């Protein structure tokens, strides 16, 4: 059996060799960084995904060595395979940037400004995309479409108003569970994700539709409005699960587990599918074997306060004396004696309880 030939493709002036049949998007992901186009509907683990959101549009300035003519229009990188000698422009093309700005504006036409209350805030791909390519105002002057919230079973709630119709949840249920009970109903502006005859989504792996949703359309009812993700510490953990791999990410605050999700790679895609038992029912730290902090690669507010390494797992050993050659800190000003607010015999910083009104001097005015 002959080996698969390698094609040379140049993306944003960076040349790489990839096997024949590789899409432009996956070739760009091998380079990494900003060279990789964003993707809202494509999911490498879901067959048939891609080609719907148009955020991954790129310009092919050279088709191949045999046919160097450029492609006349921008193409979806998630559906276009590379050719030997192909040259592609992503962030180096003004056409691509302008088209991507237009796509983002189109995605935000009906999307509500729910970020302050949405549970997806802080890890939302549409939030990142609108930050990079969005505009300050919209040209859409008509009323946005709205839908009622639906409970898709005991664990999942659907906010169709936030949905961008990426079809990821439909593909997940169709390919992972083998028993799909929801899909896209109606057409055009009335199209919506819904269940047939108001059925509940009942399958051991149906909770994965929450992880694949790039926006806050499908939310975990056990986590709703309980905390913000940037206040939580993502920790890798595992357990012996007879149904799935048992490899998850715990989102803790202190010793309390607020939610459990599948582990995701740098592109926001699930590494291993997990079952509903691990996701919704195992919310105690004692149920898991903690491996360590989860590395957040995405440029989100979660990554801004990243604590990988000794911080977060152990108390830092770097004391003032250790980093200042044994010198002890000097007290520049005793705020308790200068302020004349609290009673002189009480040092507020040494109280093992909250300060009360009796700890302060009475108002002499």
C-alpha positions as CSV (number, residue, x, y, z in Angstrom):
1,X,0.0,0.0,0.0
2,X,1.5,3.3,-1.1
3,X,2.1,6.1,1.3
4,X,0.0,9.2,1.2
5,X,1.8,12.0,-0.7
6,X,2.7,15.2,1.1
7,X,1.7,18.6,-0.3
8,X,3.5,21.8,0.3
9,X,1.1,24.7,1.2
10,X,2.0,28.3,2.2
11,X,-0.3,30.1,4.6
12,X,0.5,33.7,5.5
13,X,4.0,33.2,4.1
14,X,4.7,30.1,6.2
15,X,5.3,26.9,4.3
16,X,4.3,23.5,5.7
17,X,3.9,20.0,4.4
18,X,0.7,18.1,5.1
19,X,-0.8,14.9,3.8
20,X,-3.1,15.0,0.7
21,X,-6.7,15.5,1.7
22,X,-5.9,17.9,4.6
23,X,-8.1,20.9,4.7
24,X,-6.7,24.4,4.7
25,X,-8.0,24.9,8.3
26,X,-6.3,21.9,9.7
27,X,-3.1,22.8,7.8
28,X,-3.2,26.2,9.4
29,X,-3.8,24.7,12.8
30,X,-0.6,22.8,12.5
31,X,1.2,26.1,12.2
32,X,-0.9,27.5,15.0
33,X,-1.3,31.0,16.4
34,X,-3.2,33.7,14.5
35,X,-2.5,31.8,11.2
36,X,-5.3,29.4,12.1
37,X,-8.7,30.9,11.0
38,X,-11.5,30.9,13.6
39,X,-14.2,28.3,13.3
40,X,-17.7,28.5,14.9
41,X,-19.3,25.4,13.2
42,X,-16.4,23.1,12.2
43,X,-15.6,20.4,14.7
44,X,-12.9,17.9,13.9
45,X,-14.5,15.1,15.8
46,X,-17.9,15.5,14.1
47,X,-18.3,14.2,10.6
48,X,-20.1,16.6,8.2
49,X,-19.5,19.7,10.3
50,X,-18.3,22.9,8.8
51,X,-19.2,25.2,6.0
52,X,-22.1,27.0,7.7
53,X,-20.8,29.9,9.8
54,X,-18.3,31.3,7.1
55,X,-15.9,32.7,9.8
56,X,-13.0,30.6,8.4
57,X,-13.0,32.2,5.0
58,X,-9.5,32.6,3.4
59,X,-8.1,33.9,0.2
60,X,-6.3,31.4,-2.1
61,X,-3.9,33.5,-4.1
62,X,-2.4,30.5,-5.9
63,X,-4.3,27.3,-6.6
64,X,-1.3,24.9,-7.0
65,X,1.9,24.4,-8.9
66,X,0.1,22.9,-11.9
67,X,-2.6,25.6,-11.9
68,X,-1.3,28.7,-10.3
69,X,-4.5,30.7,-11.0
70,X,-6.0,32.2,-7.8
71,X,-9.5,31.2,-6.7
72,X,-12.0,33.9,-7.8
73,X,-13.8,34.0,-4.4
74,X,-12.9,33.5,-0.8
75,X,-13.3,29.9,0.3
76,X,-14.3,28.1,3.5
77,X,-11.0,26.7,4.8
78,X,-12.8,24.0,6.8
79,X,-14.2,22.5,3.5
80,X,-11.4,23.2,1.0
81,X,-8.5,20.7,0.8
82,X,-4.9,21.8,0.0
83,X,-3.1,21.3,-3.3
84,X,0.6,21.0,-3.8
85,X,2.1,24.5,-4.1
86,X,-1.1,26.3,-2.9
87,X,-0.7,29.7,-1.4
88,X,-3.2,31.0,1.1
89,X,-3.8,34.3,2.8
90,X,-5.6,34.6,6.1
91,X,-4.6,37.5,8.4
92,X,-2.4,39.0,5.6
93,X,-5.4,39.5,3.3
94,X,-7.6,42.7,3.6
95,X,-10.4,40.9,1.8
96,X,-10.4,38.2,4.5
97,X,-10.4,40.6,7.3
98,X,-13.3,42.7,5.8
99,X,-15.3,39.5,5.0
100,X,-14.8,38.2,8.5
101,X,-15.9,41.5,10.0
102,X,-19.1,41.2,7.9
103,X,-19.7,37.6,9.0
104,X,-19.4,38.6,12.7
105,X,-21.8,41.5,12.1
106,X,-24.2,39.0,10.5
107,X,-23.9,36.5,13.5
108,X,-24.6,39.3,15.9
109,X,-27.8,40.5,14.1
110,X,-30.1,38.5,16.3
111,X,-27.7,37.6,19.1
112,X,-28.8,39.3,22.3
113,X,-26.5,41.2,24.6
114,X,-26.6,38.6,27.3
115,X,-22.9,38.5,28.2
116,X,-23.4,40.0,31.7
117,X,-25.8,37.2,32.7
118,X,-24.8,34.4,30.3
119,X,-23.0,31.4,31.8
120,X,-20.9,31.1,28.6
121,X,-19.3,34.5,29.2
122,X,-15.5,34.2,29.6
123,X,-15.2,31.1,27.4
124,X,-17.5,32.1,24.5
125,X,-16.0,31.7,21.0
126,X,-18.4,34.3,19.7
127,X,-17.3,36.7,22.4
128,X,-13.7,36.3,21.3
129,X,-14.6,36.6,17.7
130,X,-16.7,39.8,18.2
131,X,-13.8,41.3,20.3
132,X,-11.4,40.8,17.4
133,X,-13.7,41.5,14.4
134,X,-16.8,43.1,15.8
135,X,-18.0,46.7,15.3
136,X,-19.1,49.3,17.8
137,X,-22.6,49.6,16.3
138,X,-24.9,47.6,14.1
139,X,-26.7,48.5,10.9
140,X,-29.6,46.2,11.7
141,X,-32.6,48.4,12.6
142,X,-35.3,45.7,12.9
143,X,-36.5,43.8,15.9
144,X,-34.4,40.8,16.8
145,X,-35.9,37.4,16.7
146,X,-36.7,35.9,20.1
147,X,-37.6,32.5,21.3
148,X,-38.9,31.0,24.6
149,X,-36.5,29.1,26.7
150,X,-36.9,25.3,26.6
151,X,-35.9,22.6,29.1
152,X,-34.4,19.8,27.2
153,X,-34.6,17.3,30.0
154,X,-33.5,17.6,33.7
155,X,-30.0,18.9,32.9
156,X,-30.0,21.0,29.7
157,X,-31.7,24.3,29.0
158,X,-32.0,25.8,25.5
159,X,-31.7,29.5,24.8
160,X,-32.6,29.5,21.1
161,X,-32.3,33.3,21.0
162,X,-28.5,33.0,21.4
163,X,-28.2,30.2,18.9
164,X,-26.1,30.8,15.7
165,X,-27.3,27.6,14.0
166,X,-23.9,26.0,13.8
167,X,-25.5,22.4,13.9
168,X,-22.8,21.1,16.3
169,X,-25.3,19.8,18.8
170,X,-27.3,18.1,16.1
171,X,-24.2,16.3,14.7
172,X,-23.2,15.3,18.3
173,X,-26.5,13.8,19.1
174,X,-26.7,12.1,15.7
175,X,-23.2,10.6,15.8
176,X,-22.5,10.1,19.5
177,X,-25.8,9.0,20.9
178,X,-27.3,7.2,18.0
179,X,-30.8,8.4,18.9
180,X,-31.3,12.0,17.9
181,X,-34.4,13.6,19.2
182,X,-33.7,17.2,18.2
183,X,-32.8,19.1,15.0
184,X,-33.4,22.2,13.0
185,X,-37.0,23.0,12.4
186,X,-38.5,25.6,10.0
187,X,-36.5,27.6,7.5
188,X,-35.0,31.0,7.0
189,X,-35.4,33.5,9.8
190,X,-37.7,31.1,11.6
191,X,-35.2,28.2,11.7
192,X,-34.5,27.0,15.3
193,X,-33.0,24.1,17.2
194,X,-35.9,22.2,18.8
195,X,-37.0,18.7,19.8
196,X,-39.7,16.8,18.0
197,X,-43.1,17.1,19.8
198,X,-41.3,18.6,22.9
199,X,-39.4,15.5,23.8
200,X,-36.6,15.6,26.4
201,X,-33.0,14.8,25.4
202,X,-32.5,11.5,27.2
203,X,-29.2,9.8,26.5
204,X,-26.1,8.9,28.6
205,X,-23.9,11.1,26.4
206,X,-26.3,13.9,25.5
207,X,-24.6,16.3,28.0
208,X,-21.8,16.7,25.4
209,X,-24.0,19.0,23.4
210,X,-23.2,21.6,26.1
211,X,-19.5,21.4,25.5
212,X,-19.7,21.6,21.7
213,X,-22.0,24.7,21.7
214,X,-19.7,27.7,20.9
215,X,-22.2,30.2,22.5
216,X,-24.5,30.1,25.5
217,X,-27.5,28.5,23.7
218,X,-27.2,25.2,25.5
219,X,-26.4,25.6,29.2
220,X,-25.9,23.2,32.2
221,X,-28.9,23.6,34.5
222,X,-26.8,22.4,37.5
223,X,-24.4,25.3,37.0
224,X,-26.7,28.1,35.9
225,X,-26.0,31.4,37.7
226,X,-23.9,29.8,40.4
227,X,-20.6,31.3,39.6
228,X,-18.4,32.9,36.9
229,X,-15.8,30.8,35.2
230,X,-13.0,33.3,35.9
231,X,-13.6,32.8,39.6
232,X,-13.1,29.0,39.3
233,X,-10.0,26.9,39.1
234,X,-10.0,24.3,36.3
235,X,-8.4,21.1,37.5
236,X,-7.7,17.9,35.5
237,X,-9.2,14.9,37.3
238,X,-10.2,11.3,36.5
239,X,-12.2,8.5,38.0
240,X,-12.9,4.8,37.1
241,X,-16.0,5.2,35.0
242,X,-17.6,2.1,33.3
243,X,-19.3,4.3,30.7
244,X,-16.7,6.8,29.5
245,X,-13.0,7.6,29.9
246,X,-13.6,9.4,33.2
247,X,-11.1,12.1,32.2
248,X,-12.6,15.5,33.0
249,X,-12.0,19.1,34.0
250,X,-13.3,20.1,37.4
251,X,-14.2,23.7,38.0
252,X,-13.6,24.3,41.7
253,X,-13.8,27.2,44.1
254,X,-12.1,26.1,47.2
255,X,-13.1,22.5,47.8
256,X,-16.5,22.8,46.1
257,X,-17.0,21.5,42.6
258,X,-19.3,23.8,40.7
259,X,-19.3,22.0,37.4
260,X,-17.7,19.2,35.5
261,X,-16.8,19.4,31.8
262,X,-14.9,17.4,29.2
263,X,-11.3,18.3,28.6
264,X,-10.8,20.6,25.7
265,X,-7.8,21.3,23.5
266,X,-6.4,24.7,22.4
267,X,-9.1,25.0,19.7
268,X,-11.9,24.5,22.2
269,X,-12.7,20.9,21.0
270,X,-13.4,18.0,23.4
271,X,-10.6,15.6,23.8
272,X,-12.7,12.7,25.2
273,X,-16.5,12.5,25.4
274,X,-17.8,12.1,28.9
275,X,-21.1,10.6,30.2
276,X,-23.9,12.3,32.1
277,X,-23.0,10.5,35.3
278,X,-19.5,12.1,35.4
279,X,-20.8,15.5,34.2
280,X,-23.9,16.0,36.4
281,X,-23.8,13.7,39.3
282,X,-20.2,13.5,40.5
283,X,-19.9,17.0,42.1
284,X,-17.8,16.0,45.2
285,X,-14.0,16.4,45.2
286,X,-13.8,12.9,46.9
287,X,-15.3,11.3,43.7
288,X,-12.2,12.3,41.7
289,X,-8.5,11.8,41.6
290,X,-7.0,15.3,41.1
291,X,-4.1,15.4,38.6
292,X,-3.3,19.2,38.7
293,X,-4.3,22.5,37.2
294,X,-5.7,22.6,33.7
295,X,-3.7,24.6,31.2
296,X,-6.0,27.1,29.5
297,X,-4.5,28.0,26.1
298,X,-7.2,30.2,24.8
299,X,-6.8,34.0,25.3
300,X,-9.8,34.3,27.7
301,X,-10.3,35.8,31.1
302,X,-9.7,32.3,32.5
303,X,-6.2,32.2,31.1
304,X,-5.4,35.8,32.3
305,X,-5.3,34.6,35.9
306,X,-3.6,31.3,35.1
307,X,-2.1,29.6,38.0
308,X,-0.3,26.6,36.5
309,X,2.7,25.4,38.4
310,X,3.1,25.7,42.1
311,X,0.6,28.5,42.5
312,X,-2.9,27.2,43.1
313,X,-1.7,23.8,44.3
314,X,0.8,24.7,47.0
315,X,1.5,27.8,49.0
316,X,4.3,29.8,47.4
317,X,7.7,29.4,49.1
318,X,9.1,32.8,48.0
319,X,8.9,34.9,51.2
320,X,10.0,38.5,51.5
321,X,13.2,37.5,53.3
322,X,14.1,34.9,50.7
323,X,14.0,37.3,47.7
324,X,15.6,40.2,49.6
325,X,18.7,38.5,50.9
326,X,17.4,37.9,54.4
327,X,16.2,41.5,55.0
328,X,13.0,41.8,56.9
329,X,10.1,44.1,55.8
330,X,10.0,47.5,57.4
331,X,6.8,49.1,58.7
332,X,6.6,52.5,57.1
333,X,3.5,53.6,58.8
334,X,1.2,52.2,61.4
335,X,-2.2,53.0,59.9
336,X,-4.0,52.1,63.1
337,X,-2.3,54.8,65.1
338,X,-2.4,57.4,62.3
339,X,-6.0,57.0,61.3
340,X,-7.4,57.4,64.8
341,X,-10.4,55.5,63.7
342,X,-10.3,52.2,65.6
343,X,-9.8,51.9,69.4
344,X,-6.0,52.1,70.2
345,X,-6.0,48.7,72.0
346,X,-7.4,46.9,69.0
347,X,-5.4,46.0,65.9
348,X,-8.0,45.3,63.1
349,X,-5.6,43.1,61.1
350,X,-5.2,40.7,63.9
351,X,-8.9,40.1,64.5
352,X,-10.0,36.5,63.8
353,X,-13.5,37.8,63.0
354,X,-15.1,40.6,61.0
355,X,-14.7,44.1,62.6
356,X,-17.8,45.4,64.4
357,X,-18.9,48.9,65.3
358,X,-17.7,48.4,68.9
359,X,-14.1,48.0,67.6
360,X,-14.1,51.6,66.4
361,X,-14.1,54.9,68.2
362,X,-17.5,56.5,68.7
363,X,-18.4,59.4,66.3
364,X,-17.5,62.6,68.2
365,X,-19.2,64.9,65.8
